[in-house]
């Protein structure tokens, strides 16, 4: 379920698609030959074969409740989805319902590719979804997606390694994390944690700015982090790196390296999804025996991050009402609850999240069950820390590259913050 970096397709194809989109290819009219069809084409991201039975049953039930309607399900590999949906949108052959994440979906939302759902989803239906999660799919005041499944990061920690360092409990704030990092390094020679500063990888560091009270952009879209608070966050990460409290490969390797280090017993903390406890149990059973979950690290705001998968509906679908009906069916309370249990994720509807499966665990619960409860408990403080915006990766790149420059003594922190803000404003 975790995000992966999508590969770009051929340069000429990409240029052609972007030119086509720029000149309004997404605003054509539906093909007349498909005018009367009652078929919904539904694309998901890499959910076969693990959930094939689930979706076959869900689709069969929807079809039985809607005579004459057929749903054609197409599962697309993670690495291929970006290129495929770009190609389909530009060629006006897009499916009717698509499983994306808000980050990528917002890029095309800015080009008016998706159906405006505010006129299609009644307030009474919309209110069934977690309010903070619905916001993840709003751009320029318009709703372009329906929330589906969620994951919140938890802090998995090696209790034995923390004990060796004389740490009695895992840190809960970035301030505590800095103290623990120093203690672990001094007492064990190992690192407390790994976080990546690779611009194309995890947004964890970018999210830390928001958690520590920094506004990234203002209402006009200009950089808003060139402030004393923003400089303090730059200084925080620079000090950790220069103090030898972060692995040097944090500048060149991604989040996967953090998983490898934790499973090797070289780090004490791992911020990741609760489902990774199962992977750790399989890949590093000795480490799994001393691992458990705690809430994710946050700053003075108390905000927690959440990752969202949503369903979007291309604006050129010739069955908009039927597509909306199916998307709401996939994401209703009962279907979300069933899928969330099967996939070890969280549902995005209020009623499904209140189910006892997510709210309580036995005193002798397995680490994976405890992690699920910890993950669900964070939803009251969870939100999309990085709002949907065009060019979000350019913002991350500007900040990460200048952080790296300051870490390597190529710039002062003051200059790094200024240069990052200028790079974003002049993009």
C-alpha positions as CSV (number, residue, x, y, z in Angstrom):
1,X,0.0,0.0,0.0
2,X,2.9,2.4,0.4
3,X,3.7,5.0,-2.1
4,X,6.3,4.3,-4.8
5,X,8.0,6.7,-7.2
6,X,6.3,6.5,-10.6
7,X,8.6,6.1,-13.6
8,X,8.2,8.6,-16.4
9,X,7.4,7.3,-19.8
10,X,9.1,8.3,-23.1
11,X,10.1,12.0,-23.4
12,X,8.3,12.5,-26.7
13,X,5.1,10.9,-25.5
14,X,5.2,13.0,-22.3
15,X,5.8,16.3,-24.1
16,X,2.9,15.4,-26.5
17,X,0.6,14.7,-23.6
18,X,1.5,17.8,-21.7
19,X,1.0,20.0,-24.8
20,X,-2.3,18.3,-25.5
21,X,-3.5,18.9,-21.9
22,X,-2.2,22.5,-22.0
23,X,-4.3,23.2,-25.1
24,X,-7.5,21.9,-23.5
25,X,-7.7,18.3,-24.6
26,X,-9.4,17.5,-21.4
27,X,-12.4,19.7,-22.2
28,X,-13.8,17.8,-25.3
29,X,-17.1,16.1,-25.6
30,X,-17.8,12.4,-25.0
31,X,-17.7,10.1,-28.0
32,X,-21.2,9.8,-29.5
33,X,-20.8,6.0,-30.0
34,X,-20.5,5.6,-26.2
35,X,-23.5,7.8,-25.5
36,X,-25.9,5.2,-24.3
37,X,-23.6,2.7,-22.7
38,X,-24.2,1.7,-19.1
39,X,-20.7,0.6,-18.2
40,X,-18.3,1.9,-15.6
41,X,-14.6,1.5,-16.2
42,X,-12.8,1.4,-12.9
43,X,-9.1,1.7,-12.5
44,X,-7.2,0.8,-9.2
45,X,-3.5,0.8,-8.3
46,X,-1.9,-2.6,-7.8
47,X,-4.6,-4.3,-5.8
48,X,-4.5,-7.6,-7.7
49,X,-4.2,-10.4,-7.0
50,X,-4.4,-9.9,-3.2
51,X,-7.9,-8.3,-3.4
52,X,-9.2,-9.8,-6.5
53,X,-11.9,-11.8,-4.7
54,X,-13.0,-8.7,-2.7
55,X,-13.5,-6.5,-5.8
56,X,-15.2,-9.3,-7.8
57,X,-17.7,-9.7,-5.1
58,X,-18.2,-5.9,-4.6
59,X,-18.7,-5.4,-8.3
60,X,-21.1,-8.3,-8.6
61,X,-23.2,-6.9,-5.8
62,X,-23.3,-3.4,-7.3
63,X,-24.3,-4.9,-10.7
64,X,-27.1,-7.0,-9.1
65,X,-28.4,-3.8,-7.4
66,X,-28.2,-1.8,-10.6
67,X,-29.7,-4.0,-13.5
68,X,-28.2,-3.2,-16.9
69,X,-25.0,-1.8,-15.4
70,X,-21.6,-3.4,-16.0
71,X,-18.4,-2.5,-14.2
72,X,-15.1,-3.2,-15.9
73,X,-12.3,-3.4,-13.4
74,X,-8.7,-2.7,-14.6
75,X,-5.8,-2.9,-12.1
76,X,-2.8,-0.8,-13.0
77,X,0.7,-1.3,-11.6
78,X,1.9,1.6,-9.4
79,X,4.8,2.4,-11.8
80,X,2.5,2.7,-14.8
81,X,-0.5,4.6,-13.4
82,X,0.9,8.1,-13.9
83,X,1.7,7.6,-17.6
84,X,-1.4,5.6,-18.3
85,X,-3.8,8.1,-16.8
86,X,-2.1,11.1,-18.5
87,X,-2.3,9.3,-21.8
88,X,-6.0,8.4,-21.3
89,X,-7.0,11.9,-20.2
90,X,-5.2,13.5,-23.1
91,X,-6.8,11.0,-25.6
92,X,-10.2,11.4,-24.0
93,X,-10.3,7.6,-23.3
94,X,-10.0,7.9,-19.5
95,X,-11.9,5.4,-17.3
96,X,-14.9,6.6,-15.4
97,X,-13.6,6.1,-11.9
98,X,-9.8,6.2,-11.0
99,X,-7.9,5.3,-7.8
100,X,-5.2,8.0,-7.3
101,X,-3.6,9.9,-4.5
102,X,-4.4,13.6,-4.0
103,X,-0.8,14.7,-4.7
104,X,-0.9,13.4,-8.3
105,X,-4.6,13.9,-8.8
106,X,-4.2,17.6,-7.9
107,X,-1.9,18.2,-10.8
108,X,-4.6,17.3,-13.3
109,X,-7.3,18.9,-11.1
110,X,-5.5,22.2,-11.8
111,X,-6.0,21.5,-15.5
112,X,-9.8,20.9,-15.0
113,X,-9.5,17.1,-15.7
114,X,-11.8,15.9,-13.0
115,X,-15.5,16.2,-12.4
116,X,-16.5,18.9,-9.9
117,X,-18.1,16.8,-7.1
118,X,-19.6,19.6,-5.1
119,X,-22.6,19.6,-7.4
120,X,-22.8,15.8,-7.4
121,X,-22.3,14.7,-3.8
122,X,-25.1,16.0,-1.4
123,X,-24.0,17.5,1.9
124,X,-25.6,14.7,3.8
125,X,-23.5,12.1,1.9
126,X,-20.3,14.2,2.2
127,X,-20.7,14.5,5.9
128,X,-20.3,10.8,6.2
129,X,-16.6,11.2,5.4
130,X,-14.0,12.5,7.9
131,X,-14.0,16.3,7.3
132,X,-10.2,16.7,7.5
133,X,-9.8,13.9,4.9
134,X,-12.3,15.3,2.5
135,X,-10.1,18.5,2.4
136,X,-7.3,16.5,0.9
137,X,-9.1,16.4,-2.5
138,X,-10.1,20.1,-2.7
139,X,-8.2,22.5,-5.0
140,X,-9.2,26.1,-5.6
141,X,-12.3,25.6,-3.5
142,X,-13.6,22.6,-5.6
143,X,-13.8,19.0,-4.6
144,X,-12.2,16.7,-7.2
145,X,-12.0,13.4,-5.3
146,X,-13.9,11.1,-2.9
147,X,-11.7,9.8,0.0
148,X,-11.1,6.1,0.1
149,X,-8.6,4.3,2.3
150,X,-6.0,5.9,4.7
151,X,-2.8,5.2,6.5
152,X,-1.3,7.2,9.4
153,X,2.4,6.9,10.2
154,X,3.2,5.3,13.5
155,X,6.6,5.2,15.3
156,X,7.8,1.6,15.5
157,X,10.6,1.4,18.0
158,X,13.2,-1.1,19.2
159,X,12.6,-1.3,22.9
160,X,15.9,-3.2,23.5
161,X,18.0,-0.6,21.8
162,X,16.3,2.3,23.6
163,X,16.9,0.4,26.9
164,X,20.6,0.1,26.1
165,X,20.7,3.8,25.6
166,X,18.9,4.5,28.9
167,X,15.7,5.8,27.2
168,X,12.6,4.7,29.1
169,X,10.0,5.7,26.5
170,X,10.0,6.7,22.8
171,X,10.0,10.4,22.0
172,X,6.7,12.1,21.0
173,X,8.0,15.5,19.8
174,X,10.8,16.6,17.6
175,X,12.4,18.3,20.6
176,X,12.5,15.0,22.4
177,X,13.7,13.2,19.3
178,X,16.8,15.3,19.2
179,X,17.6,14.4,22.8
180,X,17.0,10.7,22.2
181,X,19.2,10.8,19.1
182,X,22.1,12.2,21.1
183,X,21.6,9.6,23.9
184,X,21.4,6.6,21.5
185,X,24.5,7.7,19.6
186,X,26.5,8.3,22.8
187,X,25.5,5.1,24.6
188,X,25.3,2.6,21.7
189,X,27.1,4.1,18.7
190,X,24.0,3.6,16.6
191,X,21.5,6.1,15.3
192,X,18.1,6.8,16.7
193,X,16.4,7.2,13.4
194,X,16.8,7.7,9.6
195,X,15.0,10.4,7.6
196,X,15.6,11.1,3.9
197,X,16.4,14.4,2.3
198,X,16.2,13.1,-1.3
199,X,13.9,15.5,-3.1
200,X,12.1,12.9,-5.1
201,X,11.4,10.6,-2.1
202,X,9.4,11.0,1.2
203,X,7.8,14.2,2.2
204,X,8.4,13.5,5.9
205,X,10.8,16.4,6.4
206,X,8.5,18.8,4.5
207,X,5.6,17.7,6.8
208,X,7.8,18.4,9.9
209,X,7.8,22.1,9.0
210,X,4.0,22.1,9.3
211,X,4.1,20.1,12.5
212,X,6.6,22.6,14.0
213,X,4.3,25.5,13.2
214,X,5.6,26.7,9.9
215,X,3.3,27.8,7.0
216,X,4.8,26.7,3.7
217,X,3.0,29.0,1.3
218,X,0.7,32.0,1.7
219,X,-2.7,32.7,0.2
220,X,-1.1,33.9,-3.0
221,X,1.0,30.7,-3.3
222,X,4.3,32.5,-2.4
223,X,6.9,31.0,0.0
224,X,5.8,31.7,3.6
225,X,8.6,29.7,5.4
226,X,11.3,32.5,5.2
227,X,10.5,33.4,8.8
228,X,12.2,32.8,12.2
229,X,10.1,29.7,12.7
230,X,11.1,28.4,9.3
231,X,14.7,29.1,9.9
232,X,14.5,27.3,13.2
233,X,13.3,24.1,11.4
234,X,16.1,24.4,8.9
235,X,18.5,24.8,11.8
236,X,17.0,21.8,13.6
237,X,17.8,19.4,10.7
238,X,21.2,20.9,9.9
239,X,22.3,20.5,13.6
240,X,21.2,16.9,13.7
241,X,23.2,16.1,10.5
242,X,26.3,18.1,11.5
243,X,26.2,16.6,14.9
244,X,26.5,13.1,13.5
245,X,23.1,12.1,14.7
246,X,21.7,11.3,11.2
247,X,23.3,8.7,8.9
248,X,25.2,10.4,6.1
249,X,23.3,8.4,3.4
250,X,20.2,10.4,4.4
251,X,21.2,12.8,1.7
252,X,21.4,10.3,-1.1
253,X,19.1,7.3,-0.1
254,X,15.3,7.2,0.3
255,X,12.9,5.9,2.9
256,X,13.6,2.3,1.9
257,X,17.1,2.7,3.4
258,X,15.4,3.6,6.7
259,X,13.5,0.3,6.7
260,X,16.7,-1.6,6.0
261,X,18.6,0.1,8.8
262,X,15.8,-0.6,11.3
263,X,15.5,-4.3,10.3
264,X,19.3,-4.6,10.7
265,X,19.1,-3.2,14.3
266,X,21.1,-0.1,13.4
267,X,18.4,2.4,14.3
268,X,16.0,2.5,17.2
269,X,13.0,4.2,15.6
270,X,11.2,3.8,12.3
271,X,8.4,6.1,11.2
272,X,6.2,4.1,8.8
273,X,2.8,2.5,8.3
274,X,1.6,0.0,10.9
275,X,1.4,-2.7,8.3
276,X,5.2,-2.8,8.2
277,X,5.3,-4.7,11.5
278,X,4.3,-7.8,9.5
279,X,7.1,-7.2,7.0
280,X,9.6,-6.8,9.9
281,X,8.4,-10.0,11.5
282,X,9.1,-11.8,8.2
283,X,12.4,-10.1,7.3
284,X,13.9,-9.6,10.8
285,X,12.1,-11.8,13.3
286,X,14.7,-11.0,16.1
287,X,14.1,-7.3,15.7
288,X,10.3,-7.9,15.5
289,X,10.4,-9.5,18.9
290,X,11.5,-6.3,20.5
291,X,9.5,-3.9,18.4
292,X,6.2,-2.2,19.2
293,X,4.3,0.9,18.1
294,X,3.9,4.4,19.5
295,X,2.3,7.6,18.1
296,X,4.1,9.4,15.3
297,X,6.5,12.3,16.1
298,X,4.9,15.7,16.0
299,X,5.8,19.3,16.9
300,X,4.2,22.0,18.9
301,X,1.1,22.0,16.8
302,X,0.3,18.4,17.7
303,X,-0.7,17.7,14.1
304,X,-0.3,14.1,12.7
305,X,0.1,13.3,9.1
306,X,-2.2,11.0,7.1
307,X,-1.8,9.5,3.7
308,X,-4.9,9.3,1.5
309,X,-6.1,7.3,-1.4
310,X,-9.1,8.7,-3.3
311,X,-11.4,8.1,-6.2
312,X,-11.6,10.7,-9.0
313,X,-14.0,10.9,-11.9
314,X,-12.7,12.3,-15.3
315,X,-14.7,15.3,-16.4
316,X,-15.3,13.8,-19.8
317,X,-17.0,10.6,-18.6
318,X,-20.2,10.0,-20.4
319,X,-21.8,8.4,-17.3
320,X,-21.1,11.0,-14.6
321,X,-24.0,10.2,-12.4
322,X,-23.4,6.4,-12.6
323,X,-19.7,6.9,-12.0
324,X,-20.4,9.0,-8.9
325,X,-22.9,6.4,-7.7
326,X,-20.2,3.6,-8.0
327,X,-17.5,5.7,-6.4
328,X,-19.8,6.4,-3.4
329,X,-20.6,2.7,-3.3
330,X,-17.0,1.6,-3.2
331,X,-16.4,4.1,-0.4
332,X,-19.5,3.7,1.7
333,X,-19.3,2.7,5.4
334,X,-19.8,-1.0,5.0
335,X,-17.5,-1.5,2.0
336,X,-14.8,0.7,3.5
337,X,-14.9,-1.3,6.8
338,X,-14.6,-4.6,4.9
339,X,-11.7,-3.4,2.7
340,X,-9.9,-1.7,5.6
341,X,-9.9,-4.9,7.6
342,X,-8.7,-7.0,4.6
343,X,-5.9,-4.5,3.6
344,X,-4.8,-3.4,7.1
345,X,-5.6,0.3,6.4
346,X,-8.0,2.8,7.9
347,X,-11.4,3.8,6.4
348,X,-12.2,7.4,5.6
349,X,-15.8,7.4,6.8
350,X,-16.8,8.4,10.3
351,X,-18.9,5.3,11.1
352,X,-16.5,2.8,9.8
353,X,-13.6,4.3,11.8
354,X,-15.7,4.0,15.0
355,X,-15.9,0.3,14.6
356,X,-14.5,-1.6,17.6
357,X,-11.9,-3.3,15.3
358,X,-10.0,0.0,15.2
359,X,-10.8,1.4,18.6
360,X,-9.8,-1.2,21.1
361,X,-7.3,-4.1,21.5
362,X,-6.8,-6.8,24.2
363,X,-4.2,-6.3,26.9
364,X,-2.1,-9.0,25.4
365,X,-2.6,-7.8,21.8
366,X,0.0,-8.6,19.2
367,X,2.2,-5.7,18.1
368,X,0.4,-5.4,14.7
369,X,-3.0,-5.1,16.5
370,X,-1.6,-2.5,18.9
371,X,-0.2,-0.6,15.9
372,X,-3.6,-0.6,14.2
373,X,-5.2,0.9,17.4
374,X,-2.4,3.5,17.7
375,X,-2.8,4.4,14.0
376,X,-6.6,4.8,14.3
377,X,-6.3,6.9,17.6
378,X,-4.3,9.5,15.7
379,X,-7.1,10.3,13.3
380,X,-8.5,12.9,15.6
381,X,-5.4,15.0,15.1
382,X,-4.6,13.7,11.6
383,X,-4.8,15.9,8.5
384,X,-3.2,16.3,5.1
385,X,-0.2,18.4,6.2
386,X,0.8,19.3,2.7
387,X,-2.3,20.8,1.0
388,X,-3.2,19.9,-2.6
389,X,-1.3,22.3,-4.8
390,X,0.3,22.4,-8.2
391,X,4.1,22.0,-8.3
392,X,4.3,20.6,-4.8
393,X,7.3,18.5,-5.7
394,X,9.1,21.7,-6.8
395,X,8.6,23.1,-3.3
396,X,10.0,19.9,-1.8
397,X,12.9,20.0,-4.1
398,X,13.7,23.7,-3.3
399,X,13.7,23.0,0.5
400,X,15.5,19.7,0.4
401,X,18.3,20.8,-1.9
402,X,18.9,23.9,0.2
403,X,18.8,21.9,3.4
404,X,21.5,19.6,1.9
405,X,23.6,22.6,1.0
406,X,23.5,23.9,4.6
407,X,24.2,20.4,6.0
408,X,27.3,20.2,3.8
409,X,28.5,23.7,4.8
410,X,28.0,25.0,1.2
411,X,25.6,27.7,2.6
412,X,24.6,29.2,5.8
413,X,21.1,28.4,7.2
414,X,20.1,32.0,6.5
415,X,21.2,31.7,2.9
416,X,19.6,28.3,2.4
417,X,16.2,29.5,3.6
418,X,16.3,32.6,1.4
419,X,17.5,30.6,-1.6
420,X,14.8,28.0,-1.1
421,X,12.1,30.7,-1.0
422,X,13.4,32.4,-4.1
423,X,13.6,29.1,-6.0
424,X,9.9,28.5,-5.2
425,X,8.8,32.0,-6.0
426,X,10.7,32.1,-9.3
427,X,9.7,28.7,-10.5
